[in-house]
Amino acid sequence: MAKRCDACGRGSTKDASRSHSNIKTTKRQHINLQTKKMAGEKLKICTSCIRTLAKITAK
């Protein structure tokens, strides 16, 4: 199961976790995915897309 938004295609990014001695350890920062039912099918959409869609449909 991919951690990727179905609407915009945005995925996880790489980041560095630094210890007290400044040793770098790479880690993944996953996006905030939520499952929403839209047009009769379940989609995994990030929260920024959900907010954008709410603004578009409100007008």
OpenMM code with the backbone's topology and positions (N, CA, C; nanometers):
from openmm import Vec3, app, unit

residues = "MET ALA LYS ARG CYS ASP ALA CYS GLY ARG GLY SER THR LYS ASP ALA SER ARG SER HIS SER ASN ILE LYS THR THR LYS ARG GLN HIS ILE ASN LEU GLN THR LYS LYS MET ALA GLY GLU LYS LEU LYS ILE CYS THR SER CYS ILE ARG THR LEU ALA LYS ILE THR ALA LYS".split()
positions = [
    Vec3(0.0843, -0.1168, 0.0000),
    Vec3(0.0000, 0.0000, 0.0000),
    Vec3(0.0897, 0.1243, 0.0000),
    Vec3(0.0773, 0.2055, -0.1039),
    Vec3(0.1622, 0.3228, -0.1171),
    Vec3(0.1084, 0.4380, -0.0336),
    Vec3(0.2003, 0.5126, 0.0254),
    Vec3(0.1621, 0.6314, 0.1013),
    Vec3(0.1699, 0.7507, 0.0080),
    Vec3(0.0708, 0.7597, -0.0817),
    Vec3(0.0676, 0.8637, -0.1836),
    Vec3(-0.0755, 0.9131, -0.1984),
    Vec3(-0.0903, 1.0432, -0.2168),
    Vec3(-0.2225, 1.1038, -0.2314),
    Vec3(-0.2796, 1.0699, -0.3681),
    Vec3(-0.4083, 1.0295, -0.3714),
    Vec3(-0.4733, 0.9962, -0.4979),
    Vec3(-0.5088, 1.1212, -0.5772),
    Vec3(-0.5248, 1.2354, -0.5117),
    Vec3(-0.5650, 1.3567, -0.5818),
    Vec3(-0.4464, 1.4304, -0.6428),
    Vec3(-0.3423, 1.4557, -0.5630),
    Vec3(-0.2304, 1.5370, -0.6126),
    Vec3(-0.1052, 1.4554, -0.6405),
    Vec3(-0.0964, 1.3332, -0.5905),
    Vec3(0.0196, 1.2488, -0.6154),
    Vec3(0.1368, 1.2741, -0.5236),
    Vec3(0.1170, 1.3567, -0.4222),
    Vec3(0.2255, 1.3880, -0.3299),
    Vec3(0.2527, 1.2679, -0.2399),
    Vec3(0.3807, 1.2429, -0.2107),
    Vec3(0.4195, 1.1290, -0.1292),
    Vec3(0.5061, 1.1709, -0.0115),
    Vec3(0.5753, 1.0745, 0.0455),
    Vec3(0.6582, 1.1025, 0.1613),
    Vec3(0.7898, 1.1666, 0.1185),
    Vec3(0.8540, 1.2361, 0.2127),
    Vec3(0.9816, 1.3021, 0.1870),
    Vec3(1.0869, 1.2467, 0.2815),
    Vec3(1.2134, 1.2640, 0.2450),
    Vec3(1.3231, 1.2200, 0.3300),
    Vec3(1.3701, 1.3364, 0.4159),
    Vec3(1.4081, 1.3051, 0.5389),
    Vec3(1.4562, 1.4059, 0.6317),
    Vec3(1.5681, 1.3443, 0.7135),
    Vec3(1.6382, 1.4259, 0.7897),
    Vec3(1.7482, 1.3789, 0.8726),
    Vec3(1.7149, 1.4013, 1.0192),
    Vec3(1.7319, 1.2975, 1.0970),
    Vec3(1.7190, 1.3071, 1.2413),
    Vec3(1.8593, 1.3235, 1.2982),
    Vec3(1.8808, 1.4263, 1.3796),
    Vec3(2.0141, 1.4547, 1.4327),
    Vec3(2.0194, 1.4216, 1.5808),
    Vec3(2.1261, 1.3513, 1.6204),
    Vec3(2.1463, 1.3176, 1.7603),
    Vec3(2.2199, 1.4321, 1.8302),
    Vec3(2.2463, 1.4130, 1.9585),
    Vec3(2.3167, 1.5150, 2.0360),
    Vec3(2.4584, 1.5360, 1.9829),
    Vec3(2.5202, 1.4296, 1.9323),
    Vec3(2.6553, 1.4404, 1.8763),
    Vec3(2.6525, 1.4752, 1.7271),
    Vec3(2.5356, 1.5154, 1.6759),
    Vec3(2.5146, 1.5617, 1.5395),
    Vec3(2.5333, 1.4518, 1.4347),
    Vec3(2.5111, 1.3266, 1.4725),
    Vec3(2.5131, 1.2159, 1.3771),
    Vec3(2.3798, 1.2146, 1.3036),
    Vec3(2.3873, 1.2054, 1.1710),
    Vec3(2.2667, 1.2103, 1.0891),
    Vec3(2.2121, 1.0703, 1.0658),
    Vec3(2.0825, 1.0531, 1.0865),
    Vec3(2.0107, 0.9304, 1.0558),
    Vec3(1.8927, 0.9679, 0.9673),
    Vec3(1.8840, 0.9067, 0.8492),
    Vec3(1.7750, 0.9421, 0.7590),
    Vec3(1.6449, 0.8786, 0.8056),
    Vec3(1.5367, 0.9518, 0.7850),
    Vec3(1.4037, 0.9042, 0.8217),
    Vec3(1.3055, 0.9519, 0.7164),
    Vec3(1.1883, 0.8949, 0.7149),
    Vec3(1.0818, 0.9317, 0.6222),
    Vec3(0.9780, 1.0153, 0.6962),
    Vec3(0.9306, 1.1200, 0.6292),
    Vec3(0.8198, 1.1983, 0.6809),
    Vec3(0.7000, 1.1714, 0.5910),
    Vec3(0.6023, 1.0999, 0.6437),
    Vec3(0.4847, 1.0628, 0.5655),
    Vec3(0.3814, 1.1745, 0.5715),
    Vec3(0.3046, 1.1868, 0.4641),
    Vec3(0.2008, 1.2886, 0.4606),
    Vec3(0.0784, 1.2379, 0.5360),
    Vec3(-0.0093, 1.3300, 0.5724),
    Vec3(-0.1281, 1.2988, 0.6506),
    Vec3(-0.2395, 1.2535, 0.5560),
    Vec3(-0.2500, 1.1222, 0.5363),
    Vec3(-0.3512, 1.0665, 0.4463),
    Vec3(-0.4773, 1.0291, 0.5227),
    Vec3(-0.5899, 1.0603, 0.4627),
    Vec3(-0.7198, 1.0253, 0.5181),
    Vec3(-0.7988, 0.9538, 0.4090),
    Vec3(-0.8820, 0.8577, 0.4477),
    Vec3(-0.9670, 0.7910, 0.3499),
    Vec3(-1.0992, 0.8660, 0.3429),
    Vec3(-1.1366, 0.9063, 0.2218),
    Vec3(-1.2614, 0.9780, 0.1979),
    Vec3(-1.3366, 0.9068, 0.0872),
    Vec3(-1.4679, 0.9041, 0.0979),
    Vec3(-1.5514, 0.8452, -0.0050),
    Vec3(-1.6017, 0.9579, -0.0938),
    Vec3(-1.5543, 0.9586, -0.2189),
    Vec3(-1.5923, 1.0632, -0.3130),
    Vec3(-1.6347, 0.9970, -0.4429),
    Vec3(-1.7482, 1.0369, -0.4940),
    Vec3(-1.8033, 0.9850, -0.6195),
    Vec3(-1.8203, 0.8334, -0.6149),
    Vec3(-1.8554, 0.7796, -0.4974),
    Vec3(-1.8838, 0.6376, -0.4847),
    Vec3(-1.7634, 0.5478, -0.4681),
    Vec3(-1.6436, 0.6021, -0.4577),
    Vec3(-1.5254, 0.5188, -0.4381),
    Vec3(-1.4386, 0.5752, -0.3265),
    Vec3(-1.3671, 0.4849, -0.2576),
    Vec3(-1.2796, 0.5264, -0.1490),
    Vec3(-1.1473, 0.5772, -0.2046),
    Vec3(-1.1044, 0.6931, -0.1586),
    Vec3(-0.9796, 0.7524, -0.2015),
    Vec3(-0.8945, 0.7859, -0.0800),
    Vec3(-0.7637, 0.7771, -0.0969),
    Vec3(-0.6713, 0.8231, 0.0058),
    Vec3(-0.6249, 0.9618, -0.0350),
    Vec3(-0.6679, 1.0625, 0.0402),
    Vec3(-0.6409, 1.2015, 0.0058),
    Vec3(-0.5702, 1.2681, 0.1231),
    Vec3(-0.4699, 1.3516, 0.0935),
    Vec3(-0.4002, 1.4243, 0.1992),
    Vec3(-0.4905, 1.5364, 0.2502),
    Vec3(-0.4618, 1.5834, 0.3698),
    Vec3(-0.5484, 1.6816, 0.4337),
    Vec3(-0.5456, 1.8158, 0.3624),
    Vec3(-0.4340, 1.8501, 0.2977),
    Vec3(-0.4319, 1.9771, 0.2240),
    Vec3(-0.5250, 1.9714, 0.1036),
    Vec3(-0.5364, 1.8554, 0.0384),
    Vec3(-0.6304, 1.8403, -0.0726),
    Vec3(-0.7747, 1.8433, -0.0231),
    Vec3(-0.8006, 1.7874, 0.0934),
    Vec3(-0.9357, 1.7894, 0.1500),
    Vec3(-0.9786, 1.9329, 0.1772),
    Vec3(-0.8872, 2.0143, 0.2305),
    Vec3(-0.9174, 2.1549, 0.2583),
    Vec3(-0.9409, 2.2317, 0.1284),
    Vec3(-0.8597, 2.2035, 0.0264),
    Vec3(-0.8751, 2.2713, -0.1021),
    Vec3(-1.0078, 2.2340, -0.1663),
    Vec3(-1.0447, 2.1063, -0.1629),
    Vec3(-1.1720, 2.0624, -0.2195),
    Vec3(-1.2907, 2.1229, -0.1449),
    Vec3(-1.2771, 2.1419, -0.0141),
    Vec3(-1.3842, 2.2037, 0.0649),
    Vec3(-1.4028, 2.3492, 0.0255),
    Vec3(-1.2923, 2.4180, -0.0044),
    Vec3(-1.3015, 2.5579, -0.0472),
    Vec3(-1.3665, 2.5681, -0.1842),
    Vec3(-1.3331, 2.4751, -0.2746),
    Vec3(-1.3877, 2.4790, -0.4106),
    Vec3(-1.5374, 2.4490, -0.4091),
    Vec3(-1.5784, 2.3484, -0.3325),
    Vec3(-1.7204, 2.3109, -0.3303),
    Vec3(-1.8053, 2.4105, -0.2540),
    Vec3(-1.7462, 2.4914, -0.1645),
    Vec3(-1.8230, 2.5894, -0.0882),
    Vec3(-1.8672, 2.7062, -0.1757),
    Vec3(-1.7944, 2.7323, -0.2819),
    Vec3(-1.8292, 2.8461, -0.3688),
    Vec3(-1.9415, 2.8148, -0.4629),
] * unit.nanometer
topology = app.Topology()
chain = topology.addChain("A")
for resn in residues:
    res = topology.addResidue(resn, chain)
    for name in ("N", "CA", "C"):
        topology.addAtom(name, app.Element.getBySymbol(name[0]), res)
